[in-house]
Amino acid sequence: MNLPLFETPRSPLAERLQALAAEGIYLGTSSWKYEGWLGSVYTPERYATRGRFSRKKFETECLAEYAETFPAVCGDFTFYQFPSAETWQRLFATAPPSLQFAFKAPEDLTVSQWPTHARYGARGGSENEYFLNAELLERGFLGPLAAYRERVGVVILEFGAFSKKKYASGAHFGRDLDAFLTQLPRGWRFAVEVRNPEFFEPEYFDILRAHNAAHVFNAWTRTPPIEAQVLLDQAYTADFLVARALLRQGRAYADAVRKFEPYSAIQEPNPGAREALKTLIERARSQKQMAFLFVNNRLEGHAPGTISAVVEDL
């Protein structure tokens, strides 16, 4: 049986995370609506209707209970849509003002060619005319979000792996990225996540540094392990830190889903990723920098448990 990690009103983990948040170091998970967390993060009785668990009640209300433990969350859902003003209003109304959000910019801005996947329909395989369109990002995403700017820790620009034909190097990609970042409005923290290992070179990192945009230390199928990335001095490109611990190197996302669902317990500890997160926490402390560090269920099987293990071991 999976024993509760988080007890009300304030668990030891919540106290540790709140203490780190007071230093400007925010840890949280990638998304939050996981029924596998019932009994650990979430209290099943809070989501009962007429004595039975209500999925609708859970998905609508669980963010408030999430925020009782975690000071930050990454909203991955925004990668797939431009949320309306009404959507933003409903979301921010469900959580306390203290909860810091990271949001991924919509893929309409970061995909250069649409994948040939059923989800993309007729546009699959075609070029994306809105790739790196700063005006669309500002008008369609940042504009409606501006009313909640103080609650947005960072906006993440996630780029999937590019073909060699599209970008032969990080410097090549960096030239287009430089033009895009130059056009973005001030007053937001931006972070860039790339999945091409050959992009991890000084010319690319220099572009990020010129715009005070953070490199996202990311654990993904084909990127260098996150524990190797944190050792690259050149990868610290901004006055804040961002990390997304997503997958073990070499593992496909779909394989991790099959292996770890329903994400109710840690199944495969990843010591390297844990050490990397601790390294980033200690660096943020020593440099007095803000940090936004997120863990995905697909890293070890249970993101809340991973975070608990990291902070207990500090």
N, C-alpha and C positions, 0 to 999 in steps of 0.2 A: 504494500500500500504506500502511496506517495504521501509522506507526512507534510503538513503545511509548513511552508517556509516563512510565511508572512502572517503574523497574528495581529489582531486589532487590539487597541486603537493604533499603536505604533510599534512595529516589529523592530528587532535589532537591525535588520537590513535597511528598513526605511530610515532609521536614525543615522546609519552610516552614509546612506545616499544623500540625505538632507545635509549632513555635515560637509560632504564633498560639494554639493550644490552651493553651499554658503561660500565656498572658495571659488565658485565659477566653473566647477567641473560637473557636468551633467551626464549621467549614465541612464540609458533606457533601452528599450527594445525596438525592433523593426515591426511595426504594427502592433495590435493589442487584442484583437477579437478572436482569441483562441479558446475554444471550449476545453482543450486539454489542460488549461491552467486552472480550471475549477478545482478547488480543494487545495491549491497552493497559493496562487495570487488572488483568485476570486472565491467569494463565499456563495455556494450554490443557492442558499436560501434567499439571497437578495434578488434572485432572478426567477422566483417561483410565481406563477399565476394559477390560482385555484389549486394549489398544492402540487403543481407540476412545473418543471423547468420550461421557461419560455425563451426560445432562441431569439425572438424579436426583442424581448425586454433586455436580454443579455447584450445583444449587439448595440442597442440604443443607449444603454446606461452603464456598461462596464468600464468606460474610460474614467468615470469619476472614482471608481474603486481602484483602478490602476494607479491613479495619481496619488492615492494614499500611501503608496510605496515608492513609486518611481518619479523623479523630478523632470523627466524628459521622455519624448517618444518620437519616433520617425514615422511620418505619415507616407507610406509607400503608395497609397491609393492615388495620389495626385499624379503619379507617373502616367496614368492611363486616362486622364481627363483634365479639363479645365473646370475646377469647381465653381459653381455659381456663388453669388453673394449670399444666397439663402443657405447653401451648403456650408459655407464658412460660418455663418451665424449659428447654425445648429451645432456644428462641431465645437466651437469655442464656448458655447453655452453649457456644454456637458462636462466641462473640466474646470478646475480652479485656475485663477489667473497665474498661479505660481508655476503651472506645468509649461515647460518649454517644448516647442515643436520644431522638428526639422521636417521639411517637405521636399520631395523630389520634384523638380521641374517636369512638366509634361514631356513625354517622349516625342511629341510633335516637334519639339525644338532640338532634340538631341539625336534623333535617328536620321541618318543621311539617306538610306535606302530602306524601304519597308520590307521586312522579312516576308518570305512566301509561306505564310502561316494562315490558317483558317480565320484567325481573329482579325486579320487585316483585310480580308475580303478581296475586292477587285484591285485595291491599291498595292497588294503584295507584289514585290519585285520592282516597283516603280520608285523613282527618285522623289524625295520629300522636298517640296518647294519651300517649306518653312524651316528647314534645317538652319540652326543658328540665327534665327530671326529675333533680334533683340526687341524690336517694336512689338511683336506678338507676345513675347514674355512679359513685357511691361503692361501692355493693355489687357491681355487675357488672363494673366496669372497674378502678377504683383499688384496690379491696380485693385482688384476686388479683395486682395489680402491685406492691403495697406492699413485698414482700420485696426488690425490686430498685430501690427508690426512688432510691438514690444514683447509679444509672446512667441515670436518666431526667432529661434536661435540661429538657424542657418537654412539656406536654400541650396539643395544639392543638384548639380548638373551631372547626371549619370549618362555616360556614353558607353554603348556596347562596343564589342571588338570591331574595329574597322579592317577592311581588306587592305592588302598592300597596294592595290591599285588606287584606292581612295587616298590613303595616307601612308607614305613609305616610312615615316619616322615621326617621333614626337615633335621635332622641330617643324616639320611640314604641317602637322595638325595644329601646332602652336600658333602659326601665323594666322589661321582662320579664327582660332580661339581668341587670340589677342584682339582682333578687330571686333569680335562679339563682346568681349568683356569691356572694351573701351566704351561701348554704347550703353551699358547697363546703368540704371539709376543708382545714386549713392544712398546710403542709409540701410543697406542690407548686407548680410554676410553671405558670400557665395563660396561654395566648395565644389571641386571638380573631381569626378571619379572616372578613371579610364581603365579599360580591361586589356589593352595591348601592352604586354610586358616590354616591348621595344620602345615604348614611349617614355619609360623611366630613365630619362637622360637630362643632363644639365640644361639644355636649350629649352626643353618643355617646362621644367620647374622654374626657370627664370621668367617665363611668361606669367605663370601664376604669381610669382613673387612681385612682379611689377604692378599687379592689380590687387595685392593683398588678398588673393583668393587661395583658399586652403586646398592642398592635395588631400584627397580622402584616402587615408590608409585603409585599404580594403582587402579582405580575404575572399578570393574568388577562384574559379576553376583554373584559369591560366595566368593569373598575375603572380608575381613573386609572393611568397608567404608573408603575411603581415608582420611576422617577427623579423623578417629580413628588411622590409620597408622601413620600419622604425629606426633602423641603424643607418639609414641614408640621411646625412646631414642636409643635403640639398633638398630633401622632400619636405622640410619644414618651411613652408612658403608664406605663411601668414602669421598674424599676431593672435591667432586662435587655432585650435586643433580639431580635426574631425576624423572619426573612424567608423567603419561599418564592417563588423566581423560577420561575414555571411556564410562562407563555405570552406571546407577543407580543400587545399590545393589538389587539383586532379579529379575532383568529384563534380559531376554534373548536377545542376540544380534539381532536375526531376528525380535523380537517384537519391538525393538527400531527402526529398519529400517522401518518397516511398519508404526510406529507411527509418525516418524519425516520426512520422505522423503517429498519433495525434499530438505530439510535442508535450507529453505529460511528465517526462523525466529525462535527465541527461543519460545518453546512451553511449556516447563516445567522447570522453574528455579530450580537449585539444590544448595541451600544455603550452605550445608555442604561441597560440593566439592569446591565451590568458596572460602570458608573460608580456606580450606586446601591449595589451591594454594597460597592464600595470606600469609599463615603461612610459606610456603616454600620460597616465595620471601623474606620475612622479615628475615628468618633464613639465607638465602644466603647473604643478605646484611650485617647482623651482623657478620657473620663468614668470610665475604669476599671470598665466594666460588662461583664457576661457577654453573649455574643451567640451565637445559634444560627441559622446562615444556610444555607439549602438551595437547591439548584438541580435543576431537572427536565430530563430529556432533551428535553422538548417546547419548551424555550426556544430552543435553538440547534441541537439535534440530537445533542449529546454532552455530558452534564452534567459528567463529569470534565474534559473539555477546557475547558469554560467556567470551572470553578473554577481550573484551571491558569492560564488567561489572566488571571483577576482577581488572583491572588496574585503572579504574575510582574510585574504592572504596578503593584504597590503602591509 
